[in-house]
Amino acid sequence: MSDINEVGATAFFVAGIREQEKDREHALFRDPYAEWFVNDDIRTKVRQVFAVLPEGMELVRYRSALFDDIIRREIAGGMRQIVILGSGFDMRPHVFQNEDVRFCDVDQAAVLAFKSQVLEAHGVTPCAGIPCNYLEVDLPAKLAEAGLDLDAPMLIIWEGNTMYLPEDLIYGFLNRLREGIPSFRIAFDFFDKSVIDRTTGDDDITATTDAFENTLKVKWVTGFDDLTVLEERTGLKAVESGSLFEFGKRVAPDVPTEIPELHLYLHGILANGAA
Ligand SMILES: C[S@@+](CC[C@H](N)C(=O)[O-])C[C@H]1O[C@@H](n2cnc3c(N)ncnc32)[C@H](O)[C@@H]1O
């Protein structure tokens, strides 16, 4: 665990949110593995970060449920290869347990090593994984080496990552994916630029952003107003977008009272080729 850097350590924080779902009256998703990655220090951090704006944690719940929903839909539509990019302690390959679908984690070596160690201690075999900094390697080549078929459709789940990555590196990375994988969809979450720039005009959002960065010792550096610039800079096509709060309103019976700024946490799907 001591080898895991600050961005890697954010994976513990998300597991700390997911582990609480089992205690909810209206659970939106199942992740019985999350608690294996959480300790009291992480629980305290989760409480501290969301002390001012508990609705922020609701948005992360909706995010988990949304990505589950995307995976379910895609599998129902015939998708057979799913890459969990910046996977952290995502356990969907085990939660979904589908023999017909090939899953592959991608994350930093130290994160995947720790994940494997925890799973093996519980007698669970980790899913295939590619240890790397995905911004620095030829990811399509690595996926092919790991046995994925670059000529068949691929779904890439990119959850809780974009905000940590410099904008230009995101464009370069997505361009390399477009050049190397003929048919894929990449689903991701992102903040509106105003959250990153502290210009929402909402003191609670700014306080929560500051609390997250100070507690986790990381910076959120990139946000997008919408998907237009991503389409322009990558040649990918936007096929879906929306706010996590709107999704939450559809699926969660216990959704908090609406405040306009809750719409500043969004998701999108970009597609290449026929996927
Ligand atoms: C906030 S966590 C999200 C983890 C998981 N997707 C989830 O939602 O629970 C961010 C994860 O992305 C990984 N990550 C971020 N940038 C990365 C990069 N360039 N290469 C590999 N992994 C990266 C981090 O190591 C960390 O595990």
PDBQT file of the ligand as one rigid body, heavy atoms in Angstrom, charges set to zero:
ROOT
HETATM    1  C1  LIG A 301     -10.613   7.879  -8.267  1.00  0.00    +0.000 C 
HETATM    2  S1  LIG A 301      -9.858   6.326  -8.616  1.00  0.00    +0.000 S 
HETATM    3  C2  LIG A 301     -11.198   5.542  -9.469  1.00  0.00    +0.000 C 
HETATM    4  C3  LIG A 301     -11.088   4.051  -9.441  1.00  0.00    +0.000 C 
HETATM    5  C4  LIG A 301     -12.267   3.300 -10.074  1.00  0.00    +0.000 C 
HETATM    6  N1  LIG A 301     -12.393   3.596 -11.484  1.00  0.00    +0.000 N 
HETATM    7  C5  LIG A 301     -13.535   3.618  -9.325  1.00  0.00    +0.000 C 
HETATM    8  O1  LIG A 301     -14.341   4.421  -9.832  1.00  0.00    +0.000 OA
HETATM    9  O2  LIG A 301     -13.691   3.097  -8.237  1.00  0.00    +0.000 OA
HETATM   10  C6  LIG A 301      -8.723   6.712  -9.960  1.00  0.00    +0.000 C 
HETATM   11  C7  LIG A 301      -7.912   5.505 -10.399  1.00  0.00    +0.000 C 
HETATM   12  O3  LIG A 301      -7.350   5.777 -11.690  1.00  0.00    +0.000 OA
HETATM   13  C8  LIG A 301      -6.015   5.367 -11.714  1.00  0.00    +0.000 C 
HETATM   14  N2  LIG A 301      -5.292   6.185 -12.701  1.00  0.00    +0.000 N 
HETATM   15  C9  LIG A 301      -5.396   7.524 -12.878  1.00  0.00    +0.000 A 
HETATM   16  N3  LIG A 301      -4.569   7.927 -13.861  1.00  0.00    +0.000 NA
HETATM   17  C10 LIG A 301      -3.937   6.810 -14.311  1.00  0.00    +0.000 A 
HETATM   18  C11 LIG A 301      -2.954   6.571 -15.319  1.00  0.00    +0.000 A 
HETATM   19  N4  LIG A 301      -2.464   7.569 -16.063  1.00  0.00    +0.000 N 
HETATM   20  N5  LIG A 301      -2.548   5.293 -15.530  1.00  0.00    +0.000 NA
HETATM   21  C12 LIG A 301      -3.055   4.269 -14.771  1.00  0.00    +0.000 A 
HETATM   22  N6  LIG A 301      -3.977   4.442 -13.810  1.00  0.00    +0.000 NA
HETATM   23  C13 LIG A 301      -4.413   5.698 -13.576  1.00  0.00    +0.000 A 
HETATM   24  C14 LIG A 301      -5.530   5.596 -10.299  1.00  0.00    +0.000 C 
HETATM   25  O4  LIG A 301      -4.358   4.836 -10.010  1.00  0.00    +0.000 OA
HETATM   26  C15 LIG A 301      -6.742   5.170  -9.475  1.00  0.00    +0.000 C 
HETATM   27  O5  LIG A 301      -6.734   3.819  -9.174  1.00  0.00    +0.000 OA
ENDROOT
TORSDOF 0
